[in-house]
């Protein structure tokens, strides 16, 4: 069933920290935003346990609780949340056209806050221990690894950066790479090799994470592809350093994306095509931020995007 007569002032793609902050601000401006929650409702915070670095929570807050409170706050001011995800978008028309299943939603403005999905190994035991010793964010969870032995998985610059950062907390960091050679830049690799707290393993893959029953990582089973040897590494944390995939595929060819698929933005939240801004379309959060990827920075850009939407609509006479 088509709802092409449904014209919105603003639609927000994504219900993580960026999208919900944008929804709160847009709703308080009486724009009645529609939030499409996407494939991963709540974003990365929805699978995060204790969040200790979000201002205003001196004892920390559970990630799902923080997201749920933000949802309630947005709805209280008039936002509408819908369990749906974008299948196709047309930003060449005015208003913009968004395809949601069999429906088409028209909107004067669009805030893209669809986030980025962490890349995982795909092991059932790994998935069961996310938030219980398995993490994709060293800056978020590194503090919890203080004084413990940990593992970092990956062979590129992201893995090197995470391993070096985690030496501030961990007593030992084992960097595990599935190939013979690391993909990281020479300078990053040399820093990791030279660091006394980092040990490098080559040709090694993780077979299983141990501790599912007790909901606490207590080690990982390894397999050396070159020697055929199986072993167990007793670690308390495993950090994935194999990158993220930005959820921006629907905008390929319509927005400027970088080589890894992140939306390029000008002055924080303005999007473009061939370097020229697209009026009324904004991006915020992890879908355009490959550097910081924090809840608070996502919230900040979500606020900026909503304020720009309000200004744009005012200029249109709305």
N, C-alpha and C positions, 0 to 999 in steps of 0.2 A: 504493500500500500504506500503510495507516495504522499508526502506531506509538504509539497513544494510551496504551499501557501503559508508555511510556518517560517516567518521572517524574524530573526533574532537580532538584537543589538550586538550581542557578543556571544561567541561559543569558545569554550576552553577545552582543549584536548589534553587530558591527563588529570589524575587526582592524587598526585604526590604533593610534596611540600610546595613546589612552584605553582602548580595548578590550583591548589586549594587556597593559597595566599592570594593569588589573582582573583579567585572567586569571592573571597571575603571582601576585598577592596571594591570589586566591580558591583557586588551586591549592595554594599553600603552606599554606592553611588546610584542605586535604584536602577541598575541596568538589567536586573533579572537574568544573570548569566546562566547558560546551560553548560554543565560540566559533563563531558563524556569520559567515563572512568578508564576506558582502555583495557588492554590485555592484562595489565598488572595493576589492579586497583590499589591505590595507596603508594605505588612506586616502591623504591628500595626500602623505605622506612617500614613498610608493612611486613617485611621479613627481618627486621632488625630487633634485637632484644632491648638491652638497656642503652638509652641515648643520654650521655652525660654532658654533652657540649652544646645543647640547645639552651639559649638564655632563658632564665626564669624558672628553671627546674633544678634547684640546688642539690636535690637527692637523685636526679636523673629521672627519666620517664621511659616507659616501654614504647618502642616505635609504633606499634599498632594503636596504642592509646593516644599518642600524639596525633596521629592521622585521624582517628575517630573524633577527637575533640575539634580538630580543624574542620572536619566535615560538618559537625553540628553547628559550629560557628558560622560557616558559609550558608547553611540552610536557614539558620535563624534570621539572616539578613535578606533572604529571598532567592538564594541560588537554587537551581534545580540540578540534581545529580542523576545521571542516567547510566545504567550498566550497558555500555555500547562502545564500540571502537570504530574508528574511521577506516573505511575500505578504499575510498578514493576522494580526492579533492580537486576542485577547479578554481584556481585563484586568478584566472584571466577574466572572469565575469564580475559584474557588480549588480547585486551582492554576490559574495562568494558562495559556491555550492559545495556542500559536504555530503558525501554518500555514506549512509549508515545502514548497512544491510540493503533492504529494499526501499528505504526512505531517503529523501533528499531534504536536507536542511539548508535554508538560506540564512546568511548572516552578514551584517554590515562590517563586522570586525572579527578577527580570529586571533586567539592566543594559543600558540603551540607549546605545550608543557608536557610532551609525551615521554620525556625522560630517556634514559639509556639503560639497556639491560646488561647486567654483568655476564660475562662469559664464564661458564662453569665446566667442570670436567664431565658432568653428566652421570656421576655415580649415585645410585640410590642412597648409599650411606652418607655421601657428601651432602646431598639435599636434606637429609634428615637432621644433619648437624649444623645447618646454617643458623648462625646466631648462638650456637653452643660450642664454639671453638673453631668453626669454619666461617671465614669472612672474605669479602671482596673489597674491603676498604681498610687499608692500614691506618690512615689518619683518623678514621672513626673509632677503630677498635684496638689500636696498638697499645694504648694504656693498660688494657686488661691483660696484656701479655708480659707485664713487668716481671722480670726475674725468671722467666720461663724459657724453655727451649721451644722453638717454633720452626715451621717450614713455610717457604714461599714458593709457589709454583709458577714457572714461566721462564722465558729466555730472552725477552726483549727489554727495552728501556724501562717499561712500566714495572716489570719484576725487579730490576736492579734498584729503581727508586724506592720501591716498597721495602726491599731487603735492607737497604742502607738506612732508611727512616726507622725501621723497626729495631735496629741495633741500639737505639736510644733506650729501649725498654727491655728487650729480650736478652737473656744471657747468651744465647746462641741462635743463629739463623742458618738453616740449611736451605740453600737455593737449588731447586730441583728442575732440571731441564730435560725434556724428552729426547732432544737431539744431541749429536756429538758436539756441535758448535752453538754458541749463544748468538742470538740475532741482535743483541744490544749493540749500541755504538761502542767504539773502542774505549773512549774515556770512561763511560759508565761501567763497562766490564772491568777495566783496570782498577777502578775504585772498589768494586766488589771483591775482586781477587785480593787486593791489598788489605782489606779490612780483616782484623784478627778474629772478629766474631762471626764471620761468614764462611761457611763451607759450601763448595759447589759440587753438585752431583750431575754427571752427564748421562745421556742415554737411559734415563730413568723415568718411569711413569708410576703414578699412584693407582693401585689396584682397589684399595678399600680404605675407608676411614673407620677407625675402631672407637667404640664407646656409644653406639647408637642406643643400646639398652638403658644406659644411665644418663642419656642426654648430656654427655660431656666428652669431648674429644680426648682420647688418651694415647693416640698413636696412629700411624698410617702404614699400610702394607705397600711395599715398593717392589717393582720388577725392573731389573736391569736388562734392557733389550740386547745389549752387546754380549754380556756374559751368561744370560739366562738365569741369573741368581735372584731369588726371592728374599726379601728381608723386611724387618719391621723397624720403623723409626719412632721412638717414643717422644712425641711432641704434644704440647697442650693447645697449640693453635696452628691452623693452616690458613694461609692467606693466598688467594688467587690473584696472580699478577698477569693474567692473560688478556686483559683489556675489557672494554665495554662495546656494545653495539647500540648506537643511537637509534631511537625509534622514529626515523624520519623518512622511511622508504616511500611513503605516499606522496612526498614532495620532491622526489627526484625529477629534475627537468623543469621544476617550477620555482625552486629556491636555490640560492647558492649554497652548496654543501662543500665541506673540505674533503680531503682524500679518504678519510675514514667515515664519511657520512654525517658528520655533525653539521648542524645548520650554522652558517656564518652569520654573525650579527654585527651591526654597526651601532656604536654608542649604546652598548649593553643589550638592547632588545629589538632593534629595528632589523628586519630581514630585507633581502634584496634578491634580484635576479640579474645576472650579468653586471653586478655592482650597482644597479639602480634600485632604490628602495621601493617596496610595494606598500603603498599607503593602506593602513588598517590591519596589517598582519604583523604579529610580534612573536618572538620566541624567547623562552625563559627556562631556567633550570638545566638539567643535565643533557637535554637534547642539543644544547648549544654551548655547554660548559664542559670541556674536556680537562680542565686544569684543576679546579677546586673540588667539584662534586660533593658539596656539603649541604646539609639540610638548610642551614642558615643562609648560604649564598643563593640557593634555589629560591628560598622564600623572598629574599631581597629582589631578585630579578622578576619574580612573580608580581611583587608590589609595583615595580617599575612598569611592567607590561600593562597592568590594569590602569595605572594612572595615564599612560599614553593612550589607551583606548578611550578613556573618559575625555581627554583633550581632543582627540580626533573626532569623536562624535559631537562634541560641543562646536567644533569648527564646521561640522556638517549641518549644524542647526538642529541637532537632536537633543 
